[in-house]
Structure formats: C-alpha cells, structure tokens
Amino acid sequence: MIALTLIQILQVLLNVLWWIIMVQFVLSLLIVFNVINTSNNFVSSLHYGLDRLTEPLYRPLRRILPNISGIDLAPLVVLIVIRILDSVILPNIAMSLLANGAV
C-alpha cells in the first residue's frame, strides 16, 4: 500500500513539474514577443523563480543536445521523459507491485 501511495505522490509531482515547464514556456514566449516586460517586478521574479526550478533539469541535457539555431530542446526532452515516466514506467511498476502482492 505504501509503494502505491509513493507512486501516486510521484505522479502528482511529475504533473506539477509538467505545468511548471509549460508556464515557463508560455512566459518565455510572452517575453520574447514583448507582450509582457521583464521590468515588471512580478514578471521578473516569476521568470527568475521558474528558471531556478528548471535549470537543474535542463543543464545536463543542454550539454548533450545539439545547438539548433538558438532553439532550446531541453524543455521538450524533459516533457517527453515526464510523460514516459507518468504514462508507462510508473503504471507498470504499480501493476508489477500489485501482481506480486508486494503492496
């Protein structure tokens, strides 16, 4: 029972991380296209905070991924990994635990 609860907590945390990355993406687009301005303290703080949360995930991937004309593929790779974990790996672990009676 504890293992399934931990898997559910991990799925919730992955979902929160998914939304953090999506908000960061939209905020970055709004900043790049000058819809919102980083001179606003709230926007600047939000952008800085989101960068601090996601940079540890992106940094190792940026070293590996090729530089494609200034397009950062690291967020896309992280989102794909999150979906694979959430949709494939964690449910398979939960089913394995249930089948083996280890719950």
Buried (B, 14 or more C-beta within 10 A) or exposed (E): EEBBEEBEEBBEEBEEBBEBBEEBBEBBEBBEEEEBEBEEEEBBEBBEEBEEEBEEBBEEBEEEBEEEEEEBBBBBBBBEBBEEBBEEEBEEBBEEBEEEEEE
